[in-house]
Amino acid sequence: MKIRLAGQDAVLHPSGALFLADHSALLVADAHVGKAVSFRRLGVPVPRGTTGETLARLDAALADTGARQLVFLGDFLHSARSHAPGTLAVLHAWRERQAALPVTLVRGNHDDRAGDPPATLGFTIVDEPLRLGPFALCHHPRPLAHAYVLAGHWHPCVAVSGRAFEHLRLPCFWLGDEAVPAQAVGILPAFGSFTGMHRIAPRPGDRIFPIAGDAVRPLPGP
């Protein structure tokens, strides 16, 4: 879905990524690569192949948008256990496919615990905020002066109901009212294939865009 955000064109992709057309930048929050292997090492039986699934969705979003740079808005790796050899091998294979793509990681709270990705992945790694035009790219969703913040961390979702179903929780883009400085924060849904969600409480002026399958639609206001 194409929208205007902070005076610029943006695309909300059904993968959960956000594309800033003026900067040819694809933003991705909360990939949590290696979360499944982290759980398995703690003895919790969880699905395999989630890292490959996440990266395949990322490749599709890059191809769909034609992005010329990629920015992870924190929590790229889930924990120190995410440095498992099998997980790193999948990451390096992906990086070989995307070798020419500039990739930046804005550190999040899980990155602090997991440690930076290996230097061999060729990421530029920075602390928040990363300024990009009118935007401040962060992990933690909090307002900053003279910028519209784009962040992650919350894994936002909304509950919807309809005639064909009683209740669904859908991941969503939660875009605060840019005319209100205290609300000038947009939060992306978690991108990772194996992540939880947090139900949000929208405020007047917020724009909410749930994702259902391969579609992004605006949620009607109250």
C-alpha positions, 0 to 999 in steps of 0.5 A, spaced: 500 500 500 502 506 498 501 512 503 504 519 504 509 519 510 512 525 513 511 529 506 514 523 502 512 517 499 512 510 502 510 503 501 507 498 506 509 491 504 505 485 506 511 482 509 511 487 514 517 491 511 516 499 509 519 502 503 521 509 503 521 511 495 525 517 496 531 514 499 530 507 495 531 504 502 527 498 505 526 498 513 525 491 516 524 491 524 525 485 529 527 479 524 530 476 530 534 471 526 536 465 530 530 465 535 528 458 534 535 455 535 535 459 541 529 456 544 531 449 541 538 449 545 534 451 551 530 444 550 523 447 547 521 444 541 520 449 536 519 449 528 526 449 524 527 453 517 525 459 520 531 463 518 531 461 511 523 463 511 525 470 514 530 471 508 526 468 503 520 473 505 526 479 505 528 477 498 521 477 495 520 484 499 527 487 496 525 484 489 518 487 489 520 494 491 527 495 487 530 497 494 537 499 493 539 499 501 536 495 507 536 498 514 534 493 520 531 497 525 534 493 531 533 486 533 536 482 527 539 477 532 535 474 537 540 472 542 548 469 543 545 462 541 543 465 534 551 465 532 550 457 531 554 455 525 547 453 522 544 459 522 550 463 520 551 459 514 544 460 512 545 468 513 552 468 509 549 464 503 543 469 503 549 475 503 552 472 497 546 472 494 545 480 496 552 481 496 552 488 492 546 491 497 548 496 502 545 493 509 545 497 515 543 495 522 541 500 527 542 496 534 536 494 538 535 491 545 536 484 543 542 486 539 546 488 545 545 481 548 546 477 542 552 481 540 553 484 533 553 480 527 559 477 524 563 482 520 563 477 514 556 479 513 558 486 511 553 490 515 554 497 517 552 497 524 550 504 528 546 506 534 540 509 534 537 514 531 540 514 524 537 520 520 534 519 513 531 525 510 525 527 515 526 520 519 529 518 525 530 510 524 530 507 531 529 501 534 525 503 540 519 507 539 519 514 542 519 521 539 525 525 537 525 533 536 524 535 528 524 528 526 518 522 524 521 516 528 520 509 524 522 504 529 520 496 531 520 493 538 513 493 540 511 487 534 504 491 534 498 487 532 490 489 532 484 484 533 479 484 528 472 480 527 467 479 521 462 475 519 466 469 516 470 469 523 470 471 530 476 474 532 483 475 529 490 478 531 493 481 525 500 484 525 500 491 523 503 498 521 502 503 527 503 510 524 502 515 529 500 522 528 505 526 525 502 533 526 502 531 534 510 531 536 509 526 542 505 521 537 510 522 531 512 515 531 511 509 526 512 502 529 513 496 524 510 489 525 515 484 527 518 481 520 521 475 523 517 468 521 518 466 529 516 472 533 510 474 538 505 480 537 503 485 542 496 488 541 496 495 541 491 501 543 491 506 538 490 513 539 486 519 535 490 521 529 493 514 529 493 510 522 493 503 523 494 498 517 493 491 518 496 485 514 492 479 512 496 474 507 498 478 501 494 485 503 495 491 507 489 495 508 487 501 512 483 500 519 477 504 519 477 509 524 473 509 531 
